[in-house]
């Protein structure tokens, strides 16, 4: 009985650790930068694009989806 509880606790701990690592990586990737200048966008490997009614933004590169200031 004690082995079954210990094994269940170990599996639960490993699962939570895996989920927290995955969530941290996802949160880091999806966080957009603050507004950048057109020069910063181009230096980061992106291009300046525009969206109707939303203004200009950086498309691609380091500052992808960041608004242009």
PyMOL Python script that loads the backbone (N, CA, C, O; Angstrom):
from pymol import cmd

cmd.read_pdbstr("""\
ATOM      1  N   UNK A   1       0.816  -1.182   0.000  1.00  0.00           N
ATOM      2  CA  UNK A   1       0.000   0.000   0.000  1.00  0.00           C
ATOM      3  C   UNK A   1       0.868   1.257   0.000  1.00  0.00           C
ATOM      4  O   UNK A   1       0.564   2.221  -0.703  1.00  0.00           O
ATOM      5  N   UNK A   2       1.928   1.250   0.773  1.00  0.00           N
ATOM      6  CA  UNK A   2       2.814   2.402   0.859  1.00  0.00           C
ATOM      7  C   UNK A   2       3.522   2.635  -0.482  1.00  0.00           C
ATOM      8  O   UNK A   2       3.727   3.778  -0.889  1.00  0.00           O
ATOM      9  N   UNK A   3       3.890   1.554  -1.157  1.00  0.00           N
ATOM     10  CA  UNK A   3       4.572   1.674  -2.451  1.00  0.00           C
ATOM     11  C   UNK A   3       3.639   2.309  -3.477  1.00  0.00           C
ATOM     12  O   UNK A   3       4.073   3.140  -4.274  1.00  0.00           O
ATOM     13  N   UNK A   4       2.382   1.933  -3.465  1.00  0.00           N
ATOM     14  CA  UNK A   4       1.407   2.474  -4.409  1.00  0.00           C
ATOM     15  C   UNK A   4       1.235   3.983  -4.201  1.00  0.00           C
ATOM     16  O   UNK A   4       1.161   4.733  -5.174  1.00  0.00           O
ATOM     17  N   UNK A   5       1.172   4.426  -2.960  1.00  0.00           N
ATOM     18  CA  UNK A   5       1.053   5.865  -2.675  1.00  0.00           C
ATOM     19  C   UNK A   5       2.300   6.614  -3.116  1.00  0.00           C
ATOM     20  O   UNK A   5       2.206   7.686  -3.715  1.00  0.00           O
ATOM     21  N   UNK A   6       3.457   6.058  -2.825  1.00  0.00           N
ATOM     22  CA  UNK A   6       4.718   6.704  -3.201  1.00  0.00           C
ATOM     23  C   UNK A   6       4.840   6.809  -4.716  1.00  0.00           C
ATOM     24  O   UNK A   6       5.253   7.846  -5.234  1.00  0.00           O
ATOM     25  N   UNK A   7       4.486   5.750  -5.426  1.00  0.00           N
ATOM     26  CA  UNK A   7       4.545   5.763  -6.881  1.00  0.00           C
ATOM     27  C   UNK A   7       3.575   6.797  -7.455  1.00  0.00           C
ATOM     28  O   UNK A   7       3.919   7.517  -8.392  1.00  0.00           O
ATOM     29  N   UNK A   8       2.381   6.871  -6.904  1.00  0.00           N
ATOM     30  CA  UNK A   8       1.415   7.869  -7.363  1.00  0.00           C
ATOM     31  C   UNK A   8       1.894   9.286  -7.124  1.00  0.00           C
ATOM     32  O   UNK A   8       1.707  10.158  -7.973  1.00  0.00           O
ATOM     33  N   UNK A   9       2.512   9.524  -5.974  1.00  0.00           N
ATOM     34  CA  UNK A   9       3.050  10.844  -5.667  1.00  0.00           C
ATOM     35  C   UNK A   9       4.190  11.207  -6.617  1.00  0.00           C
ATOM     36  O   UNK A   9       4.287  12.350  -7.063  1.00  0.00           O
ATOM     37  N   UNK A  10       5.044  10.245  -6.923  1.00  0.00           N
ATOM     38  CA  UNK A  10       6.165  10.491  -7.835  1.00  0.00           C
ATOM     39  C   UNK A  10       5.661  10.825  -9.238  1.00  0.00           C
ATOM     40  O   UNK A  10       6.187  11.729  -9.887  1.00  0.00           O
ATOM     41  N   UNK A  11       4.652  10.105  -9.706  1.00  0.00           N
ATOM     42  CA  UNK A  11       4.095  10.375 -11.037  1.00  0.00           C
ATOM     43  C   UNK A  11       3.425  11.747 -11.072  1.00  0.00           C
ATOM     44  O   UNK A  11       3.576  12.486 -12.045  1.00  0.00           O
ATOM     45  N   UNK A  12       2.693  12.088 -10.028  1.00  0.00           N
ATOM     46  CA  UNK A  12       2.039  13.398  -9.974  1.00  0.00           C
ATOM     47  C   UNK A  12       3.056  14.528  -9.957  1.00  0.00           C
ATOM     48  O   UNK A  12       2.864  15.548 -10.620  1.00  0.00           O
ATOM     49  N   UNK A  13       4.126  14.356  -9.212  1.00  0.00           N
ATOM     50  CA  UNK A  13       5.177  15.380  -9.151  1.00  0.00           C
ATOM     51  C   UNK A  13       5.845  15.554 -10.500  1.00  0.00           C
ATOM     52  O   UNK A  13       6.079  16.682 -10.934  1.00  0.00           O
ATOM     53  N   UNK A  14       6.156  14.453 -11.168  1.00  0.00           N
ATOM     54  CA  UNK A  14       6.792  14.524 -12.492  1.00  0.00           C
ATOM     55  C   UNK A  14       5.874  15.182 -13.514  1.00  0.00           C
ATOM     56  O   UNK A  14       6.330  15.951 -14.360  1.00  0.00           O
ATOM     57  N   UNK A  15       4.592  14.882 -13.437  1.00  0.00           N
ATOM     58  CA  UNK A  15       3.629  15.481 -14.364  1.00  0.00           C
ATOM     59  C   UNK A  15       3.536  16.986 -14.154  1.00  0.00           C
ATOM     60  O   UNK A  15       3.556  17.744 -15.123  1.00  0.00           O
ATOM     61  N   UNK A  16       3.437  17.425 -12.915  1.00  0.00           N
ATOM     62  CA  UNK A  16       3.359  18.862 -12.633  1.00  0.00           C
ATOM     63  C   UNK A  16       4.632  19.590 -13.036  1.00  0.00           C
ATOM     64  O   UNK A  16       4.574  20.714 -13.537  1.00  0.00           O
ATOM     65  N   UNK A  17       5.776  18.961 -12.823  1.00  0.00           N
ATOM     66  CA  UNK A  17       7.046  19.583 -13.226  1.00  0.00           C
ATOM     67  C   UNK A  17       7.098  19.736 -14.741  1.00  0.00           C
ATOM     68  O   UNK A  17       7.536  20.770 -15.244  1.00  0.00           O
ATOM     69  N   UNK A  18       6.659  18.726 -15.465  1.00  0.00           N
ATOM     70  CA  UNK A  18       6.636  18.805 -16.928  1.00  0.00           C
ATOM     71  C   UNK A  18       5.690  19.868 -17.429  1.00  0.00           C
ATOM     72  O   UNK A  18       6.015  20.585 -18.375  1.00  0.00           O
ATOM     73  N   UNK A  19       4.524  19.990 -16.818  1.00  0.00           N
ATOM     74  CA  UNK A  19       3.561  21.008 -17.232  1.00  0.00           C
ATOM     75  C   UNK A  19       4.066  22.414 -16.946  1.00  0.00           C
ATOM     76  O   UNK A  19       3.838  23.328 -17.739  1.00  0.00           O
ATOM     77  N   UNK A  20       4.741  22.594 -15.833  1.00  0.00           N
ATOM     78  CA  UNK A  20       5.238  23.935 -15.512  1.00  0.00           C
ATOM     79  C   UNK A  20       6.346  24.345 -16.463  1.00  0.00           C
ATOM     80  O   UNK A  20       6.429  25.517 -16.832  1.00  0.00           O
ATOM     81  N   UNK A  21       7.196  23.421 -16.870  1.00  0.00           N
ATOM     82  CA  UNK A  21       8.250  23.747 -17.838  1.00  0.00           C
ATOM     83  C   UNK A  21       7.650  24.097 -19.183  1.00  0.00           C
ATOM     84  O   UNK A  21       8.091  25.049 -19.828  1.00  0.00           O
ATOM     85  N   UNK A  22       6.656  23.350 -19.614  1.00  0.00           N
ATOM     86  CA  UNK A  22       6.020  23.619 -20.897  1.00  0.00           C
ATOM     87  C   UNK A  22       5.299  24.959 -20.865  1.00  0.00           C
ATOM     88  O   UNK A  22       5.373  25.723 -21.827  1.00  0.00           O
ATOM     89  N   UNK A  23       4.610  25.251 -19.781  1.00  0.00           N
ATOM     90  CA  UNK A  23       3.903  26.524 -19.665  1.00  0.00           C
ATOM     91  C   UNK A  23       4.849  27.710 -19.654  1.00  0.00           C
ATOM     92  O   UNK A  23       4.540  28.752 -20.232  1.00  0.00           O
ATOM     93  N   UNK A  24       5.989  27.569 -19.010  1.00  0.00           N
ATOM     94  CA  UNK A  24       6.964  28.666 -18.968  1.00  0.00           C
ATOM     95  C   UNK A  24       7.538  28.928 -20.348  1.00  0.00           C
ATOM     96  O   UNK A  24       7.727  30.083 -20.730  1.00  0.00           O
ATOM     97  N   UNK A  25       7.815  27.884 -21.095  1.00  0.00           N
ATOM     98  CA  UNK A  25       8.353  28.058 -22.449  1.00  0.00           C
ATOM     99  C   UNK A  25       7.318  28.694 -23.359  1.00  0.00           C
ATOM    100  O   UNK A  25       7.656  29.559 -24.167  1.00  0.00           O
ATOM    101  N   UNK A  26       6.078  28.287 -23.245  1.00  0.00           N
ATOM    102  CA  UNK A  26       5.016  28.847 -24.073  1.00  0.00           C
ATOM    103  C   UNK A  26       4.781  30.310 -23.727  1.00  0.00           C
ATOM    104  O   UNK A  26       4.590  31.134 -24.621  1.00  0.00           O
ATOM    105  N   UNK A  27       4.792  30.635 -22.463  1.00  0.00           N
ATOM    106  CA  UNK A  27       4.571  32.022 -22.057  1.00  0.00           C
ATOM    107  C   UNK A  27       5.690  32.919 -22.560  1.00  0.00           C
ATOM    108  O   UNK A  27       5.439  34.064 -22.936  1.00  0.00           O
ATOM    109  N   UNK A  28       6.888  32.432 -22.573  1.00  0.00           N
ATOM    110  CA  UNK A  28       8.012  33.233 -23.023  1.00  0.00           C
ATOM    111  C   UNK A  28       7.924  33.500 -24.524  1.00  0.00           C
ATOM    112  O   UNK A  28       8.226  34.609 -24.964  1.00  0.00           O
ATOM    113  N   UNK A  29       7.526  32.531 -25.299  1.00  0.00           N
ATOM    114  CA  UNK A  29       7.449  32.680 -26.740  1.00  0.00           C
ATOM    115  C   UNK A  29       6.324  33.600 -27.142  1.00  0.00           C
ATOM    116  O   UNK A  29       6.497  34.398 -28.063  1.00  0.00           O
ATOM    117  N   UNK A  30       5.194  33.526 -26.503  1.00  0.00           N
ATOM    118  CA  UNK A  30       4.036  34.265 -26.941  1.00  0.00           C
ATOM    119  C   UNK A  30       3.965  35.704 -26.448  1.00  0.00           C
ATOM    120  O   UNK A  30       3.071  36.440 -26.864  1.00  0.00           O
ATOM    121  N   UNK A  31       4.859  36.126 -25.590  1.00  0.00           N
ATOM    122  CA  UNK A  31       4.824  37.483 -25.062  1.00  0.00           C
ATOM    123  C   UNK A  31       5.366  38.463 -26.097  1.00  0.00           C
ATOM    124  O   UNK A  31       6.552  38.399 -26.422  1.00  0.00           O
ATOM    125  N   UNK A  32       4.544  39.366 -26.625  1.00  0.00           N
ATOM    126  CA  UNK A  32       5.030  40.327 -27.605  1.00  0.00           C
ATOM    127  C   UNK A  32       5.866  41.423 -26.947  1.00  0.00           C
ATOM    128  O   UNK A  32       5.692  41.737 -25.770  1.00  0.00           O
ATOM    129  N   UNK A  33       6.763  41.986 -27.720  1.00  0.00           N
ATOM    130  CA  UNK A  33       7.589  43.082 -27.239  1.00  0.00           C
ATOM    131  C   UNK A  33       6.763  44.365 -27.227  1.00  0.00           C
ATOM    132  O   UNK A  33       5.685  44.434 -27.817  1.00  0.00           O
ATOM    133  N   UNK A  34       7.281  45.360 -26.556  1.00  0.00           N
ATOM    134  CA  UNK A  34       6.635  46.664 -26.609  1.00  0.00           C
ATOM    135  C   UNK A  34       6.901  47.259 -27.983  1.00  0.00           C
ATOM    136  O   UNK A  34       7.570  46.639 -28.808  1.00  0.00           O
ATOM    137  N   UNK A  35       6.393  48.434 -28.231  1.00  0.00           N
ATOM    138  CA  UNK A  35       6.533  49.025 -29.550  1.00  0.00           C
ATOM    139  C   UNK A  35       8.006  49.254 -29.905  1.00  0.00           C
ATOM    140  O   UNK A  35       8.838  49.542 -29.044  1.00  0.00           O
ATOM    141  N   UNK A  36       8.296  49.116 -31.201  1.00  0.00           N
ATOM    142  CA  UNK A  36       9.651  49.273 -31.709  1.00  0.00           C
ATOM    143  C   UNK A  36       9.636  50.278 -32.849  1.00  0.00           C
ATOM    144  O   UNK A  36       8.583  50.586 -33.408  1.00  0.00           O
ATOM    145  N   UNK A  37      10.797  50.776 -33.184  1.00  0.00           N
ATOM    146  CA  UNK A  37      10.916  51.680 -34.321  1.00  0.00           C
ATOM    147  C   UNK A  37      11.061  50.854 -35.601  1.00  0.00           C
ATOM    148  O   UNK A  37      11.414  49.677 -35.540  1.00  0.00           O
ATOM    149  N   UNK A  38      10.789  51.464 -36.755  1.00  0.00           N
ATOM    150  CA  UNK A  38      10.976  50.727 -38.009  1.00  0.00           C
ATOM    151  C   UNK A  38      12.414  50.223 -38.189  1.00  0.00           C
ATOM    152  O   UNK A  38      12.631  49.145 -38.743  1.00  0.00           O
ATOM    153  N   UNK A  39      13.388  51.002 -37.722  1.00  0.00           N
ATOM    154  CA  UNK A  39      14.788  50.584 -37.834  1.00  0.00           C
ATOM    155  C   UNK A  39      15.061  49.343 -36.995  1.00  0.00           C
ATOM    156  O   UNK A  39      15.745  48.423 -37.444  1.00  0.00           O
ATOM    157  N   UNK A  40      14.518  49.318 -35.759  1.00  0.00           N
ATOM    158  CA  UNK A  40      14.705  48.144 -34.898  1.00  0.00           C
ATOM    159  C   UNK A  40      14.063  46.909 -35.521  1.00  0.00           C
ATOM    160  O   UNK A  40      14.617  45.812 -35.445  1.00  0.00           O
ATOM    161  N   UNK A  41      12.912  47.083 -36.127  1.00  0.00           N
ATOM    162  CA  UNK A  41      12.222  45.972 -36.770  1.00  0.00           C
ATOM    163  C   UNK A  41      13.084  45.393 -37.884  1.00  0.00           C
ATOM    164  O   UNK A  41      13.254  44.176 -37.967  1.00  0.00           O
ATOM    165  N   UNK A  42      13.621  46.241 -38.729  1.00  0.00           N
ATOM    166  CA  UNK A  42      14.450  45.769 -39.848  1.00  0.00           C
ATOM    167  C   UNK A  42      15.755  45.154 -39.366  1.00  0.00           C
ATOM    168  O   UNK A  42      16.215  44.161 -39.928  1.00  0.00           O
ATOM    169  N   UNK A  43      16.357  45.734 -38.332  1.00  0.00           N
ATOM    170  CA  UNK A  43      17.600  45.177 -37.798  1.00  0.00           C
ATOM    171  C   UNK A  43      17.366  43.817 -37.155  1.00  0.00           C
ATOM    172  O   UNK A  43      18.271  42.983 -37.124  1.00  0.00           O
ATOM    173  N   UNK A  44      16.171  43.586 -36.646  1.00  0.00           N
ATOM    174  CA  UNK A  44      15.826  42.305 -36.042  1.00  0.00           C
ATOM    175  C   UNK A  44      15.415  41.260 -37.067  1.00  0.00           C
ATOM    176  O   UNK A  44      15.061  40.140 -36.699  1.00  0.00           O
ATOM    177  N   UNK A  45      15.457  41.608 -38.346  1.00  0.00           N
ATOM    178  CA  UNK A  45      15.135  40.649 -39.396  1.00  0.00           C
ATOM    179  C   UNK A  45      13.685  40.674 -39.841  1.00  0.00           C
ATOM    180  O   UNK A  45      13.249  39.766 -40.548  1.00  0.00           O
ATOM    181  N   UNK A  46      12.928  41.683 -39.450  1.00  0.00           N
ATOM    182  CA  UNK A  46      11.516  41.767 -39.820  1.00  0.00           C
ATOM    183  C   UNK A  46      11.262  42.830 -40.870  1.00  0.00           C
ATOM    184  O   UNK A  46      12.176  43.528 -41.306  1.00  0.00           O
ATOM    185  N   UNK A  47      10.015  42.938 -41.264  1.00  0.00           N
ATOM    186  CA  UNK A  47       9.587  43.977 -42.191  1.00  0.00           C
ATOM    187  C   UNK A  47       8.402  44.710 -41.583  1.00  0.00           C
ATOM    188  O   UNK A  47       7.652  44.140 -40.791  1.00  0.00           O
ATOM    189  N   UNK A  48       8.236  45.961 -41.952  1.00  0.00           N
ATOM    190  CA  UNK A  48       7.129  46.770 -41.446  1.00  0.00           C
ATOM    191  C   UNK A  48       5.905  46.493 -42.309  1.00  0.00           C
ATOM    192  O   UNK A  48       5.951  46.657 -43.528  1.00  0.00           O
ATOM    193  N   UNK A  49       4.817  46.077 -41.684  1.00  0.00           N
ATOM    194  CA  UNK A  49       3.556  45.797 -42.377  1.00  0.00           C
ATOM    195  C   UNK A  49       2.450  46.602 -41.721  1.00  0.00           C
ATOM    196  O   UNK A  49       2.638  47.168 -40.643  1.00  0.00           O
ATOM    197  N   UNK A  50       1.295  46.653 -42.375  1.00  0.00           N
ATOM    198  CA  UNK A  50       0.176  47.381 -41.768  1.00  0.00           C
ATOM    199  C   UNK A  50      -1.075  46.511 -41.766  1.00  0.00           C
ATOM    200  O   UNK A  50      -1.268  45.662 -42.636  1.00  0.00           O
ATOM    201  N   UNK A  51      -1.924  46.747 -40.757  1.00  0.00           N
ATOM    202  CA  UNK A  51      -3.206  46.072 -40.625  1.00  0.00           C
ATOM    203  C   UNK A  51      -4.301  47.123 -40.727  1.00  0.00           C
ATOM    204  O   UNK A  51      -4.156  48.220 -40.186  1.00  0.00           O
ATOM    205  N   UNK A  52      -5.384  46.807 -41.405  1.00  0.00           N
ATOM    206  CA  UNK A  52      -6.474  47.784 -41.473  1.00  0.00           C
ATOM    207  C   UNK A  52      -7.012  48.102 -40.077  1.00  0.00           C
ATOM    208  O   UNK A  52      -7.291  47.195 -39.293  1.00  0.00           O
ATOM    209  N   UNK A  53      -7.154  49.362 -39.779  1.00  0.00           N
ATOM    210  CA  UNK A  53      -7.686  49.874 -38.510  1.00  0.00           C
ATOM    211  C   UNK A  53      -6.823  49.550 -37.296  1.00  0.00           C
ATOM    212  O   UNK A  53      -7.236  49.830 -36.171  1.00  0.00           O
ATOM    213  N   UNK A  54      -5.640  48.971 -37.486  1.00  0.00           N
ATOM    214  CA  UNK A  54      -4.786  48.641 -36.343  1.00  0.00           C
ATOM    215  C   UNK A  54      -3.419  49.289 -36.433  1.00  0.00           C
ATOM    216  O   UNK A  54      -2.674  49.274 -35.453  1.00  0.00           O
ATOM    217  N   UNK A  55      -3.068  49.849 -37.558  1.00  0.00           N
ATOM    218  CA  UNK A  55      -1.786  50.519 -37.697  1.00  0.00           C
ATOM    219  C   UNK A  55      -0.686  49.591 -38.177  1.00  0.00           C
ATOM    220  O   UNK A  55      -0.943  48.486 -38.656  1.00  0.00           O
ATOM    221  N   UNK A  56       0.544  50.061 -38.039  1.00  0.00           N
ATOM    222  CA  UNK A  56       1.702  49.305 -38.507  1.00  0.00           C
ATOM    223  C   UNK A  56       2.241  48.387 -37.426  1.00  0.00           C
ATOM    224  O   UNK A  56       2.125  48.673 -36.235  1.00  0.00           O
ATOM    225  N   UNK A  57       2.834  47.276 -37.858  1.00  0.00           N
ATOM    226  CA  UNK A  57       3.441  46.318 -36.939  1.00  0.00           C
ATOM    227  C   UNK A  57       4.635  45.683 -37.618  1.00  0.00           C
ATOM    228  O   UNK A  57       4.794  45.772 -38.836  1.00  0.00           O
ATOM    229  N   UNK A  58       5.476  45.038 -36.818  1.00  0.00           N
ATOM    230  CA  UNK A  58       6.661  44.358 -37.321  1.00  0.00           C
ATOM    231  C   UNK A  58       6.276  42.917 -37.653  1.00  0.00           C
ATOM    232  O   UNK A  58       5.726  42.202 -36.815  1.00  0.00           O
ATOM    233  N   UNK A  59       6.567  42.509 -38.863  1.00  0.00           N
ATOM    234  CA  UNK A  59       6.215  41.167 -39.312  1.00  0.00           C
ATOM    235  C   UNK A  59       7.483  40.332 -39.447  1.00  0.00           C
ATOM    236  O   UNK A  59       8.343  40.627 -40.278  1.00  0.00           O
ATOM    237  N   UNK A  60       7.598  39.275 -38.618  1.00  0.00           N
ATOM    238  CA  UNK A  60       8.761  38.394 -38.666  1.00  0.00           C
ATOM    239  C   UNK A  60       9.917  38.935 -37.847  1.00  0.00           C
ATOM    240  O   UNK A  60       9.855  40.048 -37.324  1.00  0.00           O
ATOM    241  N   UNK A  61      10.966  38.146 -37.739  1.00  0.00           N
ATOM    242  CA  UNK A  61      12.167  38.548 -37.025  1.00  0.00           C
ATOM    243  C   UNK A  61      12.007  38.515 -35.512  1.00  0.00           C
ATOM    244  O   UNK A  61      11.085  37.904 -34.971  1.00  0.00           O
ATOM    245  N   UNK A  62      12.924  39.186 -34.858  1.00  0.00           N
ATOM    246  CA  UNK A  62      12.967  39.206 -33.401  1.00  0.00           C
ATOM    247  C   UNK A  62      11.752  39.888 -32.794  1.00  0.00           C
ATOM    248  O   UNK A  62      11.266  39.456 -31.749  1.00  0.00           O
ATOM    249  N   UNK A  63      11.258  40.934 -33.420  1.00  0.00           N
ATOM    250  CA  UNK A  63      10.171  41.743 -32.862  1.00  0.00           C
ATOM    251  C   UNK A  63       8.822  41.433 -33.541  1.00  0.00           C
ATOM    252  O   UNK A  63       7.982  42.325 -33.666  1.00  0.00           O
ATOM    253  N   UNK A  64       8.613  40.217 -33.966  1.00  0.00           N
ATOM    254  CA  UNK A  64       7.390  39.847 -34.680  1.00  0.00           C
ATOM    255  C   UNK A  64       6.139  40.206 -33.886  1.00  0.00           C
ATOM    256  O   UNK A  64       6.065  39.950 -32.684  1.00  0.00           O
ATOM    257  N   UNK A  65       5.156  40.799 -34.563  1.00  0.00           N
ATOM    258  CA  UNK A  65       3.867  41.229 -33.994  1.00  0.00           C
ATOM    259  C   UNK A  65       3.962  42.396 -33.031  1.00  0.00           C
ATOM    260  O   UNK A  65       2.995  42.678 -32.324  1.00  0.00           O
ATOM    261  N   UNK A  66       5.081  43.079 -32.979  1.00  0.00           N
ATOM    262  CA  UNK A  66       5.210  44.265 -32.131  1.00  0.00           C
ATOM    263  C   UNK A  66       4.724  45.477 -32.901  1.00  0.00           C
ATOM    264  O   UNK A  66       5.009  45.604 -34.092  1.00  0.00           O
ATOM    265  N   UNK A  67       3.994  46.374 -32.242  1.00  0.00           N
ATOM    266  CA  UNK A  67       3.537  47.586 -32.922  1.00  0.00           C
ATOM    267  C   UNK A  67       4.720  48.519 -33.215  1.00  0.00           C
ATOM    268  O   UNK A  67       5.708  48.559 -32.482  1.00  0.00           O
ATOM    269  N   UNK A  68       4.579  49.254 -34.299  1.00  0.00           N
ATOM    270  CA  UNK A  68       5.607  50.225 -34.683  1.00  0.00           C
ATOM    271  C   UNK A  68       5.268  51.566 -34.031  1.00  0.00           C
ATOM    272  O   UNK A  68       4.140  52.050 -34.117  1.00  0.00           O
ATOM    273  N   UNK A  69       6.275  52.151 -33.375  1.00  0.00           N
ATOM    274  CA  UNK A  69       6.071  53.443 -32.704  1.00  0.00           C
ATOM    275  C   UNK A  69       6.353  54.589 -33.642  1.00  0.00           C
ATOM    276  O   UNK A  69       6.234  55.750 -33.251  1.00  0.00           O
TER     277      UNK A  69
END
""", "prot")
cmd.dss("prot")
cmd.show_as("cartoon", "prot")
cmd.util.cbc("prot")
cmd.orient("prot")
